[in-house]
Amino acid sequence: MAPTKRFSGKSVIITGSSNGIGRATAILFAKQGAQVTITGRDENRLEATKKQILKATSKPNDLNVVVANLTDSKGPDEIVNNAGANISDGTLNTDQSIELYQKTFQINFQAVVEMIKKTKDHLIKTKGEIVNVSSIAGNEQAFSATPYYCAAKSALNQYTRCVALDLIQYGVRVNSVSPGVVVTGFLGAMGLPDEARDKMANFMASNKACIPAGFCAKPNDIAEIILFLSDRKKSSYIVGQSIVADGGTSLVTGMTAFDMHEMI
Ligand code: NDP
């Protein structure tokens, strides 16, 4: 008999799985035996995720594709609230508009609140898990160019903690992951062409003041952490935490970024 896979018999909704981290997460879950619901607005990109999943599993009955802004469908056992964006209208800093503030909070924070409210009762029945995808932009270092995105991710971090404390009494775990720089469609969604994205990623990877580890993460690096946090056998005692995965970015301050010997 074939060995049981890590998520056999579990069903998972992954928001924003038409690209980047969400796509890699959906593929990993499917490979590990889960029934997967993938969502996103872009039909063509969602189709590409679908093809990659079916190539890996050949199990169309275990795959549910929902083209939508954000949705639940049948009751899940795990939820990955991954959809998010640093939406851009060309303005930066305190010049960003109230309309942009509303849109940014809607996708990065309110959508998570709505999804958890819709699925909470079912997750309590199944003793499920929730993993939110936050960002180091929500931590204590300031990124002044895009204040609403940072504030929305900070709100998400605190919401994760509060909901975790509430739901753990019913056996539902809530955690999050806070990535640093990951090469995905994220900068493209902000309007940056691929060439500019690659230039930026190369600059950051080769500058120890940006990423001490010396490389940008790939979507799979974050997907593995999401699966770990979704797997009760591996992470049962982690409740309401955010795992920072940033190659050391958030450890660097202006002072430590430079060589002390060069200063003196
Ligand atoms: P991508 O742009 O590659 O993927 C974002 C996903 O979110 C897409 O599938 C997109 O689907 C979906 N999405 C965006 N807006 C909406 C919407 N209104 N309704 C439904 N789906 C939506 O970026 P990443 O994979 O990088 O982003 C995933 C998460 O990781 C986000 O929460 C982001 O904030 C976070 N993150 C990313 C970092 C990075 O460096 N890449 C760093 C830190 C955090 P579609 O366009 O088809 O709707």
Residues whose N, C-alpha, C, O or C-beta is under 5 A from the ligand:
A	BS01	NDP	G16 S17 S18 N19 G20 I21 G22 T39 G40 R41 D42 A68 N69 L70 N82 A83 G84 A85 I107 V133 S134 S135 I136 P179 G180 V181 V182 T184 G185 F186 A189
